[in-house]
């Protein structure tokens, strides 16, 4: 035979059903084949035994088949099978002198030699080799077995690139002494201790002038009443949450000189922190001292007081309900970083003065103006910086305030007033007051017929998106405006459920609402042009009477739709949008 292929091994992944694998390369004896099983998930390999795990057919210079022996497993899908030819390195042909030339025997022996060469090449290809560019004098002999067998020996390479055995122990050669202290930890808790990490648990300690902290502390629940000056210990970057335990009344003193001092928000003279049960403060260590990064104050109930020029608060207060009408200038007491929520009690009408009265504890508002509360549940959120209480936010849940439309065309708006319900018929031209960014919703009261003028001259003029007066309105319509500090600008408007019917006159209607009913002078009647509206306005047109027919025409005037739309059924409708010049179709029903 001839040897026309260099293949001498093959790998097959089982499917769980086959019981035989084809040997795609030539071999002679069944013992020339080595069958290796590899578990795909683990990589564990096992060399199987001929006639125990498998049988072989074929060979004698041809291909063949490996078959699972009956009673053994098949070829499962979790396993790969590698068939390798390992030809014996022997030569069994003996030629007798003067005999006829045995061509077949010589060819078979030459074939075996080629198979042996292929088998050796396959092994060489899987071996470590020096690159061809390395010097030929480079030694490749391994160190002696005595050296290699020493416990923990590692095969390495010398500076010349030749194999050597390192004298370092295996368990230290690839790591540092510090890492070794971590590698021998038996559990997570021990590892956290080695790494000096907090374990997240809460440790209970008694208050004292100096409280010891370990690197493992994340939370301390502190009991007692003794003032704390220092937290000693801990590590740089460590966070520590200090919690006042039940009945605890201790104070944390600010910046007492010494190692482990506590640096609270605010000046040293006023920065001491007296807490109540469940209050907490979070500290951060720089490796020497501790610095406040957050605190949570909790009052054990709200404080109810009457309004006065000065109201006393304690460090434990975070909610105060104030009644009465006397102007409030300042809060005395409290501490830096303290949050305080001020509620207007039922019937309270007091004003909070902006930096009123002079002295410590003044109140600074965001707008730089007094705050006038008018409703129960008005709320003012303040925070103390050590000398002044600064406004964080104000929540004033106003109801709609009802006013009559003005004879002079102008209405005054409160600083925080969000809503106005307006009655009457006098045109509204100006809104005075308000503040930059102030939003105001104007609401048409029942039976109100007032108009709103666009860009009327004077302070507080109203700029409408349509650039025309609002004259088409019904009860419950609304207009939303925003102030730039001087004038007001429309940002939205909404209409009630009432539909206004438009009559086509000479092919034209003027729209003011997002939905209109159409009627005609005759039946049928054509709609060619639509006046009014503003850029981006959408309008839906529906028939007002199914006994009459209106045709919305495409391209005759400023209406650009796919085809003419016939409106002669109450369920018909077409929606169009205005681009500043033309009205284009958005959708229609029914589609026709």
C-alpha positions in Angstrom: 0.0 0.0 0.0 1.0 3.7 0.0 0.9 6.2 2.8 -0.8 9.3 1.4 -1.9 11.1 4.6 0.0 12.3 7.7 -3.0 11.9 10.0 -2.3 9.5 12.9 -4.7 10.7 15.6 -8.3 11.8 15.9 -10.6 13.3 18.6 -14.3 12.7 18.9 -16.9 14.2 21.3 -19.5 11.7 22.2 -23.3 12.2 21.6 -24.5 9.7 24.2 -25.9 7.3 21.5 -23.0 6.0 19.5 -21.3 2.7 20.4 -18.5 2.9 17.8 -15.9 5.4 16.5 -14.3 5.2 13.1 -10.5 5.0 13.0 -9.8 7.4 10.1 -6.1 6.6 9.8 -4.2 3.3 8.8 -2.7 1.0 11.4 -1.5 -2.6 11.5 -2.1 -4.2 14.9 -5.0 -3.6 17.3 -2.4 -2.9 20.0 -1.1 0.0 17.9 -4.0 2.1 19.0 -4.2 4.1 22.3 -7.7 5.2 23.3 -7.8 8.1 25.9 -11.0 9.3 27.5 -11.2 13.0 28.8 -14.0 14.3 31.0 -14.9 17.6 29.4 -15.9 19.5 32.6 -12.8 18.5 34.7 -10.1 17.7 32.1 -9.4 14.3 33.9 -7.9 11.8 31.4 -8.0 8.0 31.5 -6.2 5.6 29.1 -8.7 2.8 28.4 -7.7 -0.9 28.1 -8.1 -3.0 24.9 -10.6 -5.8 25.3 -11.8 -4.5 28.6 -13.3 -1.1 27.6 -13.2 -1.5 23.9 -12.5 -3.7 20.9 -10.8 -2.9 17.6 -11.6 -4.1 14.1 -9.7 -3.4 10.9 -6.1 -2.5 10.7 -3.4 -4.6 8.9 -2.5 -1.5 6.9 -6.1 -0.1 6.6 -8.5 2.0 8.7 -10.9 0.4 11.3 -13.4 0.9 14.1 -13.2 1.2 17.9 -16.3 -0.3 19.5 -17.6 -0.2 23.1 -17.6 -3.6 24.6 -21.1 -4.8 25.5 -21.9 -4.1 29.1 -19.7 -1.0 29.3 -20.9 2.6 28.8 -21.4 4.1 25.4 -19.7 7.3 24.3 -21.5 10.0 26.5 -21.7 13.7 25.4 -19.7 14.7 28.5 -16.5 13.0 27.3 -14.1 13.4 24.4 -12.3 10.4 22.9 -8.8 10.6 21.4 -7.5 7.8 19.2 -3.7 7.8 18.8 -1.5 5.4 16.8 1.7 4.4 18.5 3.5 2.0 16.2 6.1 -0.4 17.7 9.6 0.7 16.9 10.6 -2.8 15.7 11.5 -4.3 12.3 10.4 -7.9 11.8 11.3 -8.4 8.1 14.1 -11.0 7.6 15.5 -11.2 4.0 17.2 -14.5 2.9 20.2 -14.3 0.6 19.5 -15.3 -3.1 15.7 -15.6 -2.5 13.3 -13.9 -4.9 12.8 -10.2 -4.1 9.8 -10.0 -1.7 8.3 -6.7 -3.0 5.1 -6.8 -0.8 7.0 -7.5 2.4 9.5 -4.7 1.7 6.7 -2.2 0.9 4.9 -3.2 4.1 8.1 -2.6 6.1 8.6 0.7 4.4 5.0 1.6 5.3 5.6 0.8 8.9 8.7 2.9 9.0 6.7 5.9 7.6 4.0 5.2 10.3 6.7 5.2 13.0 8.1 8.5 11.7 4.6 10.0 11.8 4.0 8.8 15.3 7.3 10.3 16.5 6.5 13.6 14.8 3.1 13.8 16.5 4.9 13.4 19.9 7.6 15.9 19.0 5.0 18.4 17.9 3.4 18.2 21.4 6.8 18.6 23.2 8.7 21.7 24.4 11.2 22.8 21.9 13.7 25.6 21.6 13.0 28.2 18.8 15.1 27.6 15.7 16.8 31.0 16.3 18.3 29.9 19.6 22.0 29.0 19.5 22.7 25.3 18.8 25.0 25.1 21.8 22.1 25.8 24.3 21.8 22.9 26.7 18.4 21.2 27.0 19.3 18.5 29.5 17.2 18.7 32.7 19.0 18.9 36.1 19.6 15.7 37.9 16.7 13.8 39.5 18.3 14.3 42.9 17.9 18.1 42.4 14.5 17.8 40.8 13.1 15.6 43.6 13.8 18.0 46.4 10.6 19.1 48.1 9.2 22.2 46.6 11.7 22.4 43.8 10.7 24.5 40.8 12.0 24.1 37.2 13.1 27.4 35.9 15.7 28.8 33.4 19.0 30.4 33.9 20.1 33.7 32.5 21.4 31.8 29.5 17.9 30.2 29.0 19.0 26.7 30.1 16.9 24.6 32.5 17.7 24.9 36.2 16.2 24.1 39.5 15.4 27.0 41.8 16.3 26.6 45.5 13.2 28.6 46.6 10.4 26.7 48.4 7.3 26.2 46.3 5.0 27.8 48.9 7.0 31.0 49.0 8.5 31.5 45.6 5.4 32.9 44.0 4.1 35.1 46.8 5.1 37.5 49.6 5.4 36.9 53.3 2.4 39.1 53.9 0.3 37.1 51.4 1.3 33.9 53.1 -0.3 35.1 56.3 -3.6 35.4 54.3 -3.3 32.1 52.4 -3.3 30.0 55.5 -6.5 31.5 56.9 -9.1 28.9 57.4 -12.2 31.0 57.0 -13.6 34.4 56.0 -13.6 35.8 59.5 -9.9 35.0 59.9 -9.1 36.5 56.5 -10.9 39.7 57.4 -8.9 39.9 60.6 -5.7 39.4 58.6 -6.7 42.1 56.1 -7.9 44.4 59.0 -11.4 44.7 57.5 -14.5 45.5 59.6 -16.9 42.6 59.9 -20.0 44.7 59.8 -21.2 43.7 63.3 -22.2 46.2 66.0 -20.2 46.2 69.2 -21.6 47.6 72.4 -19.3 49.8 74.5 -19.7 52.2 77.4 -19.0 55.9 76.9 -15.8 57.3 78.3 -13.4 60.1 77.7 -11.5 57.7 75.4 -13.1 54.8 73.6 -10.8 52.2 72.0 -11.6 51.2 68.4 -10.3 48.2 66.5 -9.9 47.8 62.7 -12.8 45.3 62.8 -15.3 47.9 64.2 -17.9 49.2 61.7 -20.6 50.1 64.2 -20.4 51.1 67.9 -23.5 51.1 70.1 -22.5 53.4 72.9 -24.2 53.4 76.4 -23.9 55.8 79.3 -23.6 59.5 79.9 -19.8 60.2 80.0 -18.6 62.6 77.3 -16.3 61.2 74.6 -13.2 63.1 73.7 -11.2 60.6 71.7 -11.6 57.4 69.6 -8.2 55.6 69.8 -7.1 52.9 67.4 -8.6 52.1 64.0 -6.9 52.4 60.6 -6.7 55.1 58.0 -9.8 55.2 55.8 -11.9 53.3 58.3 -15.6 54.3 58.6 -17.2 54.2 62.0 -20.9 54.6 62.8 -21.5 55.7 66.4 -25.0 55.0 67.7 -26.6 56.3 70.9 -27.9 53.2 72.7 -31.3 53.2 74.5 -31.2 55.7 77.4 -27.7 57.0 76.3 -27.1 60.7 76.9 -23.4 61.0 76.3 -21.9 64.0 74.4 -19.2 63.9 71.8 -16.8 66.7 72.3 -15.4 68.5 69.2 -11.6 68.8 68.6 -10.3 68.1 72.1 -6.5 68.2 71.7 -4.9 64.8 71.5 -4.5 61.7 69.4 -7.8 60.3 68.2 -9.6 63.6 68.5 -13.0 64.0 66.9 -13.5 66.8 64.4 -17.2 67.6 64.1 -18.9 70.0 61.7 -18.8 73.6 62.9 -16.5 75.6 65.2 -14.9 74.1 68.3 -16.8 76.4 70.6 -20.3 75.4 69.4 -19.7 72.0 67.8 -20.2 69.5 70.6 -22.8 66.9 69.9 -25.4 65.8 72.5 -27.5 62.9 71.2 -30.5 60.9 72.1 -31.4 57.2 71.7 -31.0 56.0 68.1 -29.2 59.1 67.0 -26.0 58.3 65.0 -22.9 59.9 63.6 -20.6 58.6 60.9 -16.8 59.2 61.3 -13.8 58.7 59.0 -10.3 58.1 60.3 -7.1 59.5 58.7 -5.1 57.1 60.7 -4.7 59.5 63.7 -7.9 61.6 64.1 -11.6 61.1 63.2 -13.7 63.4 61.0 -17.5 63.7 60.8 -19.0 62.9 57.4 -22.7 62.5 58.3 -25.1 62.5 61.2 -28.7 61.4 61.8 -30.6 63.2 64.5 -33.9 61.7 65.7 -36.4 63.4 68.0 -38.6 61.3 70.2 -41.7 63.3 69.3 -42.6 66.7 67.8 -42.2 69.9 69.7 -45.2 72.2 69.6 -44.6 75.9 70.3 -46.2 79.3 69.7 -44.6 81.6 67.2 -42.2 84.2 68.7 -39.3 86.3 67.5 -36.9 83.7 68.9 -37.7 80.1 69.6 -35.4 77.9 71.6 -34.5 74.4 70.2 -32.2 71.6 71.5 -29.8 69.4 69.6 -32.4 66.6 69.9 -35.1 68.5 68.0 -35.7 67.9 64.3 -39.5 68.6 64.1 -41.2 71.7 65.4 -44.9 72.6 64.9 -45.5 76.4 65.3 -48.8 78.1 65.9 -49.7 81.8 66.0 -49.0 84.9 63.9 -45.9 86.4 65.4 -43.0 86.8 63.0 -40.2 84.3 63.6 -36.7 85.8 63.3 -34.4 83.1 64.7 -33.9 79.7 66.5 -31.6 79.7 69.5 -29.8 76.6 70.5 -29.2 73.5 68.3 -25.9 72.5 66.9 -23.9 72.6 63.6 -25.2 70.1 61.0 -28.6 69.7 62.7 -31.7 69.5 60.5 -34.9 71.1 61.6 -38.3 70.8 60.0 -40.7 73.7 60.7 -44.5 73.1 60.3 -47.2 75.7 60.2 -49.9 74.5 62.7 -53.6 74.7 61.8 -54.6 78.3 61.6 -51.0 79.6 61.9 -50.2 82.7 59.8 -46.7 83.6 61.1 -44.0 84.8 58.8 -40.4 83.5 58.8 -38.2 86.6 58.4 -35.1 86.5 56.2 -32.1 87.3 58.5 -34.5 89.0 60.9 -33.8 90.4 64.3 -30.0 90.1 64.2 -27.9 87.8 66.3 -27.0 84.1 66.2 -29.7 81.7 64.9 -31.0 83.9 62.1 -32.8 82.2 59.3 -31.4 82.5 55.7 -34.0 81.7 52.9 -33.1 80.6 49.4 -34.9 83.6 47.8 -33.6 86.1 50.2 -37.2 87.0 51.1 -39.5 86.4 54.0 -41.6 83.2 53.9 -45.3 83.6 54.5 -47.1 80.4 55.4 -50.8 80.3 54.7 -51.9 76.7 55.0 -51.6 73.9 57.5 -48.8 71.5 56.6 -46.6 74.2 55.0 -43.1 73.0 55.8 -39.7 74.6 55.9 -36.5 72.5 56.1 -33.5 74.2 57.7 -29.9 73.1 58.5 -27.6 74.8 61.1 -24.1 75.8 60.0 -23.1 76.8 63.6 -24.4 80.4 63.4 -27.2 80.6 60.9 -30.1 78.3 60.0 -30.1 77.9 56.2 -33.1 76.9 54.1 -32.8 73.5 52.3 -36.2 73.4 50.8 -39.8 74.7 51.3 -42.9 72.7 50.7 -46.1 74.8 50.6 -49.1 72.7 49.4 -51.2 75.6 48.3 -54.8 75.1 47.3 -56.1 77.2 44.4 -56.5 80.8 45.7 -59.6 82.4 44.2 -59.4 86.0 43.0 -61.5 88.2 40.8 -60.3 89.2 37.4 -58.9 92.7 37.8 -60.5 95.9 36.5 -57.1 97.3 35.9 -55.8 94.1 34.2 -53.1 93.2 36.8 -53.0 90.6 39.6 -50.3 90.4 42.3 -48.8 86.9 42.8 -47.3 85.7 46.1 -43.7 84.6 46.2 -44.5 80.9 46.5 -48.0 81.0 45.1 -48.5 78.1 42.6 -52.2 78.4 41.6 -54.8 81.0 40.9 -58.5 80.4 40.3 -59.9 83.6 38.6 -63.5 84.6 38.4 -65.2 87.4 36.4 -64.9 88.8 32.9 -62.1 91.5 33.1 -59.2 90.8 30.8 -55.9 89.8 32.5 -52.8 91.5 31.1 -50.1 91.5 33.8 -49.0 89.4 36.8 -46.8 91.3 39.3 -44.6 89.5 41.9 -43.4 86.0 41.8 -39.7 85.1 41.4 -37.4 83.7 38.7 -38.3 80.1 37.9 -41.7 80.5 39.6 -44.4 78.4 38.0 -48.0 79.5 38.2 -51.2 77.7 37.0 -54.2 80.0 36.1 -57.6 78.3 36.4 -60.8 79.6 34.8 -63.5 79.4 37.5 -67.1 78.3 36.8 -68.8 81.0 34.8 -65.5 82.9 34.3 -65.3 84.6 30.9 -62.1 86.7 31.3 -59.6 86.8 28.4 -55.8 86.9 28.8 -53.9 89.5 26.8 -50.6 88.6 25.0 -47.6 90.8 25.7 -49.5 93.7 27.1 -47.2 96.7 28.0 -46.0 96.9 31.6 -44.2 94.9 34.3 -45.2 91.3 34.5 -46.5 91.1 31.0 -47.8 87.6 29.8 -46.2 86.1 26.7 -48.4 83.5 25.1 -47.1 80.8 22.7 -49.7 81.7 20.1 -48.8 85.4 20.2 -52.5 86.2 20.3 -54.9 86.8 23.2 -56.7 83.9 24.7 -60.4 84.6 24.1 -61.7 81.1 23.6 -62.1 79.4 26.9 -64.5 77.6 29.2 -64.7 76.8 32.9 -61.9 74.5 34.2 -59.4 75.5 31.4 -55.9 76.1 32.7 -52.8 78.0 31.6 -49.3 77.3 33.0 -46.8 80.1 33.1 -43.2 80.5 34.2 -41.5 83.7 35.4 -38.1 85.1 34.5 -38.3 87.5 37.4 -40.0 90.2 35.3 -42.4 88.7 32.8 -44.3 85.5 32.4 -44.2 82.9 29.6 -46.6 80.2 28.6 -45.3 76.6 29.0 -48.6 74.7 28.7 -52.4 75.0 28.5 -55.2 72.5 28.8 -58.9 72.6 28.0 -61.9 71.1 29.6 -63.9 68.3 28.1 -66.3 70.7 26.4 -66.1 70.7 22.6 -66.4 73.9 20.5 -68.1 73.5 17.2 -66.7 75.5 14.2 -68.7 76.4 11.1 -66.9 76.4 7.8 -67.2 79.8 6.2 -66.0 80.1 2.6 -63.7 77.0 3.2 -62.1 78.5 6.4 -62.2 77.8 10.2 -60.1 79.2 13.0 -59.0 76.6 15.6 -58.3 77.3 19.3 -58.7 73.9 20.9 -57.1 70.5 20.4 -60.5 69.1 19.5 -63.2 70.7 17.4 -66.5 69.7 15.9 -67.1 70.8 12.3 -70.3 72.0 10.6 -70.8 73.6 7.2 -72.9 76.4 5.7 -74.1 73.8 3.2 -74.0 70.0 2.9 -71.6 68.9 1.6 -69.1 71.7 2.5 -65.4 71.8 1.9 -62.7 72.8 4.4 -59.6 74.2 2.6 -57.8 76.4 5.1 -57.3 76.5 8.9 -56.3 79.7 10.7 -55.0 80.0 14.3 -53.0 77.6 16.2 -49.3 77.6 17.0 -46.2 75.6 15.9 -46.6 72.0 17.2 -50.3 72.3 18.0 -52.3 69.2 17.2 -56.0 69.4 16.4 -58.6 66.6 15.9 -61.5 67.5 13.7 -64.8 65.5 14.0 -68.2 66.0 12.4 -70.8 67.8 14.6 -73.7 66.2 12.8 -73.8 62.9 10.9 -76.6 64.2 8.8 -74.3 66.6 7.1 -71.1 66.0 5.1 -67.8 68.0 5.5 -64.8 67.4 3.2 -61.3 68.2 4.5 -59.5 69.0 1.3 -55.9 68.1 0.6 -53.7 70.8 -1.0 -56.4 73.3 -1.8 -55.3 75.6 1.0 -52.8 75.0 3.9 -54.0 71.5 4.7 -51.6 68.7 3.5 -53.0 65.3 4.1 -52.7 62.0 2.2 -56.1 62.2 0.5 -59.3 64.2 1.1 -61.1 63.2 4.3 -64.9 62.8 4.3 -66.5 63.5 7.7 -70.1 62.3 7.7 -70.2 59.8 10.6 -69.9 60.7 14.3 -67.1 58.2 14.6 -65.0 59.8 11.8 -62.1 62.0 12.7 -58.7 63.3 11.5 -55.8 64.6 13.6 -53.4 67.2 12.1 -50.4 69.1 13.3 -49.3 72.6 12.5 -45.7 73.4 11.4 -46.2 77.2 11.3 -47.3 77.2 7.7 -49.3 74.0 6.9 -51.4 71.4 8.7 -50.2 67.9 8.0 -51.9 64.6 8.8 -51.0 62.6 11.9 -53.8 60.0 11.7 -57.5 59.4 10.8 -60.4 57.2 11.6 -61.8 55.3 9.9 -59.0 54.8 7.4 -60.5 55.6 4.0 
